[in-house]
Amino acid sequence: ARSAGGAGGAGGSGSASVCSSSAAGSGGGAGGAKPASSESESEEEEEESPEFLKSSVWRGHRPGYVFKRGVLSGGEAALGYFKDVPLLEKHEAEEAERMQLSAAQLSNWLLEALPEAPSVDKADRCFRLFDLKSLRVGSLEQSSSPPLFGSLAEWFDAQRALYATKVPSEAVQVLLRVFLEPQQALRLGLHHASFSIDWMSVSEEAAAEPISGALLRRLGMASRRPRRMLLVVMYKAERSRITQVWAEMDREGLALKKGAQLDDVLVSDCFDRALNAARRAGATGELNPIFTNYHSVPVIG
């Protein structure tokens, strides 16, 4: 699959009243004097957090912190010691916070990580694409059917086994995709969910792929994995995280139809089930499907 890329804004806010350890203040009289502070200030308790130490006066140099009047993560102004985060690192964190990643982008990122060599960084990057507190993985075929995995821990272990392998890029492919994003929410600038319905091919070289394995177990075929499986997987994304996943076998074989067009998808039973699932999961208002046939996308290189 081709990655759609992400877009984000970058910005920052200035801060004032910065005082370094070499600018402790000014004093009067011969020999100089330390900055004056009242007894109540000297006894002031400091509220600690990883990012901020509250203090109404400068209390000397603290490694890794800068004394200033700034803005806390909640938006309120404060005076004290702020963690001295390098400018580039702060800019990247602010940009990541402002990015709104769609379900299609998150799906692409998961696929693009599979051919990488196993590493802790690879697993961490992939797991961060999911909202583990609210994640649900179920079937498209019946709204009342049980989840594909018995627990979040079972899904987590299955995903971890996948990320612990190096999967050839051609072993897991998205062949067709329909992207759904509520247009009303876009026009009004509201927080909204997006959905990516992916018709996929999973070969035996990706035997560790957990969703295909879960579907085979449900069919009683766990020990008889075919050389190639055709799946339909739908992702729901909110706040740049995957919050829900649905899947079923591509019984209509749409994934293999190289000349497939949007009309072929819209009249399929699978799309009807996916659309109903998206509506139940909060997709409201007008939904304009955006269709991509990756059979016809030219490969560069």
ROBAFI-636078 format. One record per residue (C-alpha): residue in one letter; x, y, z. Coordinates in Angstrom, 2 decimals. Layout:
BEGIN
+-----+---------+---------+---------+
: res :       u :       v :       w :
+-----+---------+---------+---------+
:   A :       X :       Y :       Z :
...
+-----+---------+---------+---------+
This chain:
BEGIN
+-----+---------+---------+---------+
: res :       u :       v :       w :
+-----+---------+---------+---------+
:   A :    0.00 :    0.00 :    0.00 :
:   R :    1.10 :    3.53 :   -0.62 :
:   S :    1.32 :    5.79 :    2.34 :
:   A :   -0.89 :    8.84 :    2.22 :
:   G :    1.48 :   10.82 :    4.41 :
:   G :    0.61 :   13.01 :    7.35 :
:   A :    0.02 :   16.69 :    7.67 :
:   G :    0.48 :   18.77 :   10.70 :
:   G :    0.92 :   22.31 :   11.81 :
:   A :    3.80 :   23.63 :   13.81 :
:   G :    3.82 :   26.46 :   16.23 :
:   G :    5.23 :   27.59 :   19.46 :
:   S :    4.74 :   30.17 :   22.13 :
:   G :    7.41 :   32.40 :   23.49 :
:   S :    8.29 :   32.64 :   27.13 :
:   A :    9.43 :   35.56 :   29.23 :
:   S :   11.20 :   36.24 :   32.50 :
:   V :   14.03 :   33.80 :   31.87 :
:   C :   16.73 :   33.83 :   34.56 :
:   S :   19.96 :   31.85 :   34.28 :
:   S :   22.19 :   30.80 :   37.13 :
:   S :   24.59 :   33.63 :   36.31 :
:   A :   21.85 :   36.26 :   36.73 :
:   A :   20.86 :   35.74 :   40.31 :
:   G :   19.69 :   39.28 :   40.82 :
:   S :   21.18 :   42.48 :   42.22 :
:   G :   21.95 :   43.45 :   45.77 :
:   G :   22.81 :   46.67 :   47.60 :
:   G :   25.64 :   47.44 :   50.02 :
:   A :   29.31 :   46.53 :   50.13 :
:   G :   30.01 :   42.91 :   49.30 :
:   G :   26.65 :   42.43 :   47.55 :
:   A :   23.58 :   40.57 :   48.80 :
:   K :   21.43 :   37.62 :   47.77 :
:   P :   18.02 :   38.21 :   46.26 :
:   A :   15.54 :   39.15 :   48.94 :
:   S :   12.75 :   36.73 :   49.67 :
:   S :   10.13 :   36.66 :   52.36 :
:   E :    9.92 :   33.93 :   54.95 :
:   S :    6.69 :   32.68 :   53.38 :
:   E :    8.43 :   32.38 :   50.00 :
:   S :   11.37 :   30.46 :   51.43 :
:   E :    8.99 :   28.01 :   53.05 :
:   E :    6.87 :   27.66 :   49.91 :
:   E :    6.31 :   24.06 :   48.96 :
:   E :    7.29 :   23.04 :   45.46 :
:   E :    4.79 :   21.12 :   43.37 :
:   E :    6.80 :   18.65 :   41.35 :
:   S :    6.07 :   17.09 :   37.99 :
:   P :    8.38 :   15.70 :   35.31 :
:   E :    8.02 :   18.95 :   33.34 :
:   F :    7.71 :   21.68 :   35.99 :
:   L :    8.84 :   22.69 :   39.50 :
:   K :    6.78 :   25.52 :   40.96 :
:   S :    8.73 :   28.32 :   42.65 :
:   S :    7.97 :   32.05 :   43.01 :
:   V :   11.67 :   32.95 :   43.28 :
:   W :   14.88 :   31.70 :   41.74 :
:   R :   16.45 :   29.15 :   44.09 :
:   G :   19.69 :   28.49 :   42.30 :
:   H :   20.74 :   26.40 :   39.32 :
:   R :   18.91 :   23.12 :   38.75 :
:   P :   20.46 :   20.82 :   36.11 :
:   G :   18.14 :   20.24 :   33.17 :
:   Y :   15.74 :   23.07 :   34.10 :
:   V :   15.37 :   26.78 :   33.30 :
:   F :   13.68 :   29.30 :   35.62 :
:   K :   11.05 :   31.36 :   33.79 :
:   R :    7.42 :   32.35 :   33.51 :
:   G :    5.84 :   29.98 :   31.04 :
:   V :    2.73 :   28.02 :   30.14 :
:   L :    1.91 :   24.55 :   31.49 :
:   S :    0.49 :   21.76 :   29.33 :
:   G :   -3.01 :   22.58 :   30.63 :
:   G :   -2.73 :   26.15 :   29.32 :
:   E :   -2.32 :   28.00 :   32.62 :
:   A :    0.57 :   30.43 :   33.20 :
:   A :    3.11 :   29.52 :   35.88 :
:   L :    6.39 :   30.69 :   37.35 :
:   G :    9.10 :   28.23 :   38.24 :
:   Y :   11.55 :   25.73 :   36.83 :
:   F :   10.57 :   24.27 :   33.46 :
:   K :   12.35 :   21.31 :   31.93 :
:   D :   14.88 :   22.63 :   29.43 :
:   V :   13.71 :   20.76 :   26.33 :
:   P :   15.85 :   21.32 :   23.21 :
:   L :   14.07 :   23.52 :   20.67 :
:   L :   13.94 :   20.88 :   17.92 :
:   E :   12.60 :   18.24 :   20.26 :
:   K :    9.92 :   20.64 :   21.50 :
:   H :    8.97 :   21.57 :   17.92 :
:   E :    8.64 :   17.90 :   16.93 :
:   A :    6.49 :   17.15 :   19.98 :
:   E :    4.18 :   20.11 :   19.23 :
:   E :    3.89 :   19.08 :   15.58 :
:   A :    3.04 :   15.49 :   16.51 :
:   E :    0.37 :   16.78 :   18.91 :
:   R :   -1.25 :   18.83 :   16.14 :
:   M :   -1.21 :   16.10 :   13.50 :
:   Q :   -4.53 :   14.47 :   12.68 :
:   L :   -3.74 :   11.05 :   11.26 :
:   S :   -6.47 :    9.24 :    9.36 :
:   A :   -7.33 :    5.56 :    9.51 :
:   A :   -5.77 :    5.09 :    6.06 :
:   Q :   -2.49 :    6.69 :    7.14 :
:   L :   -2.30 :    4.57 :   10.28 :
:   S :   -3.02 :    1.43 :    8.25 :
:   N :   -0.21 :    2.35 :    5.86 :
:   W :    2.25 :    2.93 :    8.69 :
:   L :    1.50 :   -0.50 :   10.16 :
:   L :    2.13 :   -2.16 :    6.80 :
:   E :    5.31 :   -0.20 :    6.10 :
:   A :    6.83 :   -1.32 :    9.40 :
:   L :    6.40 :   -5.06 :    8.71 :
:   P :    9.45 :   -5.52 :    6.41 :
:   E :   11.74 :   -3.92 :    9.01 :
:   A :   14.05 :   -6.09 :   11.07 :
:   P :   12.64 :   -6.93 :   14.52 :
:   S :   13.46 :   -4.35 :   17.17 :
:   V :   12.04 :   -2.79 :   20.29 :
:   D :   11.69 :    0.49 :   18.40 :
:   K :    9.64 :   -1.19 :   15.65 :
:   A :    7.24 :   -2.73 :   18.19 :
:   D :    6.93 :    0.51 :   20.14 :
:   R :    6.14 :    2.55 :   17.01 :
:   C :    3.47 :    0.10 :   15.92 :
:   F :    1.79 :   -0.22 :   19.31 :
:   R :    1.69 :    3.58 :   19.66 :
:   L :   -0.62 :    3.67 :   16.63 :
:   F :   -3.34 :    1.96 :   18.70 :
:   D :   -5.40 :    3.39 :   21.54 :
:   L :   -4.93 :    0.40 :   23.82 :
:   K :   -7.40 :    1.71 :   26.44 :
:   S :  -10.38 :    1.58 :   24.08 :
:   L :   -9.26 :   -0.88 :   21.38 :
:   R :  -11.78 :   -3.48 :   20.18 :
:   V :  -11.12 :   -6.12 :   17.51 :
:   G :  -14.19 :   -7.88 :   16.16 :
:   S :  -15.89 :   -9.41 :   13.14 :
:   L :  -17.74 :   -7.58 :   10.36 :
:   E :  -20.03 :  -10.51 :    9.71 :
:   Q :  -22.22 :  -10.25 :   12.82 :
:   S :  -22.52 :   -7.30 :   15.17 :
:   S :  -23.32 :   -9.71 :   18.00 :
:   S :  -20.41 :  -12.06 :   17.34 :
:   P :  -17.70 :  -12.34 :   20.01 :
:   P :  -14.37 :  -10.50 :   19.61 :
:   L :  -11.72 :  -12.15 :   17.46 :
:   F :   -9.42 :  -12.31 :   20.50 :
:   G :  -10.35 :  -13.46 :   23.98 :
:   S :   -8.68 :  -10.47 :   25.62 :
:   L :   -6.53 :   -7.46 :   24.92 :
:   A :   -3.55 :   -9.38 :   26.28 :
:   E :   -4.14 :  -12.15 :   23.71 :
:   W :   -4.25 :   -9.60 :   20.87 :
:   F :   -1.16 :   -7.86 :   22.25 :
:   D :    0.82 :  -11.12 :   22.35 :
:   A :   -0.25 :  -11.96 :   18.78 :
:   Q :    0.79 :   -8.51 :   17.52 :
:   R :    4.09 :   -8.71 :   19.39 :
:   A :    4.85 :  -12.02 :   17.65 :
:   L :    4.18 :  -10.34 :   14.29 :
:   Y :    6.51 :   -7.42 :   15.03 :
:   A :    9.19 :   -9.89 :   16.15 :
:   T :    9.46 :  -11.14 :   12.55 :
:   K :   10.61 :   -9.56 :    9.31 :
:   V :    7.69 :   -9.89 :    6.90 :
:   P :    8.31 :   -9.43 :    3.14 :
:   S :    6.43 :   -6.40 :    1.82 :
:   E :    4.57 :   -8.53 :   -0.74 :
:   A :    3.35 :  -10.97 :    1.93 :
:   V :    0.77 :   -8.50 :    3.33 :
:   Q :   -0.72 :   -6.13 :    0.76 :
:   V :   -3.68 :   -3.80 :    0.49 :
:   L :   -5.18 :   -4.27 :   -2.98 :
:   L :   -8.33 :   -2.16 :   -2.72 :
:   R :   -9.33 :    0.55 :   -0.25 :
:   V :  -12.35 :    2.69 :    0.55 :
:   F :  -11.71 :    5.63 :    2.86 :
:   L :  -14.63 :    7.13 :    4.79 :
:   E :  -14.50 :   10.45 :    6.60 :
:   P :  -17.58 :   12.33 :    7.84 :
:   Q :  -17.82 :   15.46 :    5.70 :
:   Q :  -20.04 :   17.36 :    8.14 :
:   A :  -17.42 :   17.09 :   10.87 :
:   L :  -14.74 :   18.27 :    8.45 :
:   R :  -16.72 :   21.38 :    7.48 :
:   L :  -17.46 :   22.29 :   11.09 :
:   G :  -13.95 :   21.55 :   12.33 :
:   L :  -15.22 :   19.01 :   14.84 :
:   H :  -13.36 :   16.09 :   16.34 :
:   H :  -14.29 :   13.14 :   14.18 :
:   A :  -13.48 :    9.55 :   13.35 :
:   S :  -12.28 :    8.20 :   10.01 :
:   F :  -12.55 :    4.69 :    8.61 :
:   S :  -10.39 :    2.72 :    6.19 :
:   I :  -11.83 :   -0.44 :    4.60 :
:   D :   -8.94 :   -2.48 :    3.20 :
:   W :   -9.23 :   -5.51 :    0.92 :
:   M :   -6.02 :   -7.38 :    1.67 :
:   S :   -3.96 :  -10.35 :    0.61 :
:   V :   -1.98 :  -12.29 :    3.26 :
:   S :    0.38 :  -15.02 :    2.07 :
:   E :    1.81 :  -17.95 :    4.01 :
:   E :    5.04 :  -15.97 :    4.43 :
:   A :    3.10 :  -13.85 :    6.93 :
:   A :    1.87 :  -16.77 :    9.02 :
:   A :    2.28 :  -14.66 :   12.17 :
:   E :   -0.29 :  -12.10 :   10.95 :
:   P :   -2.81 :  -12.23 :   13.84 :
:   I :   -6.13 :  -11.24 :   12.22 :
:   S :   -5.94 :  -13.90 :    9.52 :
:   G :   -4.96 :  -16.43 :   12.20 :
:   A :   -7.94 :  -15.45 :   14.37 :
:   L :  -10.35 :  -15.83 :   11.44 :
:   L :   -8.92 :  -19.27 :   10.64 :
:   R :   -9.38 :  -20.36 :   14.26 :
:   R :  -12.99 :  -19.23 :   14.14 :
:   L :  -13.49 :  -21.40 :   11.05 :
:   G :  -11.73 :  -24.37 :   12.69 :
:   M :   -8.88 :  -24.16 :   10.17 :
:   A :   -6.02 :  -23.02 :   12.40 :
:   S :   -3.83 :  -25.96 :   11.30 :
:   R :   -4.72 :  -25.65 :    7.61 :
:   R :   -3.55 :  -22.20 :    6.64 :
:   P :   -3.91 :  -21.62 :    2.86 :
:   R :   -1.05 :  -20.28 :    0.79 :
:   R :   -2.96 :  -17.05 :    0.31 :
:   M :   -5.83 :  -15.50 :    2.25 :
:   L :   -8.08 :  -12.67 :    1.17 :
:   L :   -9.31 :  -10.46 :    3.99 :
:   V :  -11.37 :   -7.34 :    4.51 :
:   V :  -10.14 :   -5.25 :    7.44 :
:   M :  -11.71 :   -1.99 :    8.56 :
:   Y :   -9.93 :    0.43 :   10.91 :
:   K :  -11.54 :    3.22 :   12.89 :
:   A :   -9.23 :    6.08 :   13.91 :
:   E :   -9.84 :    8.83 :   16.44 :
:   R :   -7.32 :   11.43 :   17.64 :
:   S :   -4.61 :    9.86 :   15.47 :
:   R :   -4.98 :    6.40 :   17.03 :
:   I :   -6.69 :    3.19 :   15.92 :
:   T :   -9.57 :    2.56 :   18.31 :
:   Q :  -11.45 :   -0.26 :   16.61 :
:   V :  -10.75 :   -3.01 :   14.06 :
:   W :  -13.19 :   -5.27 :   12.22 :
:   A :  -12.35 :   -8.12 :    9.86 :
:   E :  -13.82 :  -10.92 :    7.78 :
:   M :  -12.83 :  -13.20 :    4.93 :
:   D :  -13.20 :  -11.69 :    1.45 :
:   R :  -15.72 :  -14.30 :    0.32 :
:   E :  -16.64 :  -12.26 :   -2.77 :
:   G :  -13.04 :  -12.19 :   -3.99 :
:   L :  -13.08 :   -8.45 :   -4.67 :
:   A :   -9.41 :   -8.09 :   -3.70 :
:   L :   -8.38 :  -10.08 :   -6.79 :
:   K :  -10.47 :   -8.05 :   -9.22 :
:   K :   -7.78 :   -5.93 :  -10.89 :
:   G :  -10.31 :   -3.79 :  -12.75 :
:   A :  -12.48 :   -3.14 :   -9.69 :
:   Q :  -14.11 :    0.28 :   -9.45 :
:   L :  -16.00 :    2.07 :   -6.70 :
:   D :  -19.36 :    0.80 :   -8.00 :
:   D :  -18.17 :   -2.80 :   -7.62 :
:   V :  -17.42 :   -2.12 :   -3.96 :
:   L :  -20.59 :   -0.18 :   -3.20 :
:   V :  -22.85 :   -3.06 :   -4.33 :
:   S :  -20.91 :   -5.69 :   -2.38 :
:   D :  -22.35 :   -7.32 :    0.74 :
:   C :  -19.07 :   -6.70 :    2.55 :
:   F :  -19.24 :   -2.94 :    2.06 :
:   D :  -22.81 :   -2.92 :    3.32 :
:   R :  -21.71 :   -4.67 :    6.53 :
:   A :  -18.73 :   -2.33 :    6.89 :
:   L :  -20.89 :    0.76 :    6.44 :
:   N :  -23.36 :   -0.48 :    9.06 :
:   A :  -20.49 :   -1.14 :   11.46 :
:   A :  -19.11 :    2.36 :   10.86 :
:   R :  -22.52 :    3.90 :   11.56 :
:   R :  -22.83 :    1.94 :   14.79 :
:   A :  -19.34 :    3.11 :   15.73 :
:   G :  -20.21 :    6.79 :   15.41 :
:   A :  -19.89 :    7.70 :   11.71 :
:   T :  -22.56 :   10.38 :   11.31 :
:   G :  -23.60 :   12.71 :    8.54 :
:   E :  -22.50 :   12.57 :    4.93 :
:   L :  -19.89 :    9.94 :    4.03 :
:   N :  -18.19 :   10.37 :    0.66 :
:   P :  -16.25 :    7.16 :   -0.07 :
:   I :  -12.80 :    7.65 :   -1.60 :
:   F :  -11.78 :    4.57 :   -3.57 :
:   T :   -8.27 :    3.42 :   -4.47 :
:   N :   -7.40 :    0.41 :   -6.62 :
:   Y :   -3.77 :   -0.42 :   -5.86 :
:   H :   -3.63 :   -2.92 :   -8.73 :
:   S :   -3.48 :    0.06 :  -11.07 :
:   V :   -1.12 :    2.26 :   -9.07 :
:   P :    2.28 :    2.38 :  -10.83 :
:   V :    5.30 :    1.30 :   -8.82 :
:   I :    8.36 :    3.55 :   -8.99 :
:   G :   11.80 :    2.00 :   -8.65 :
+-----+---------+---------+---------+
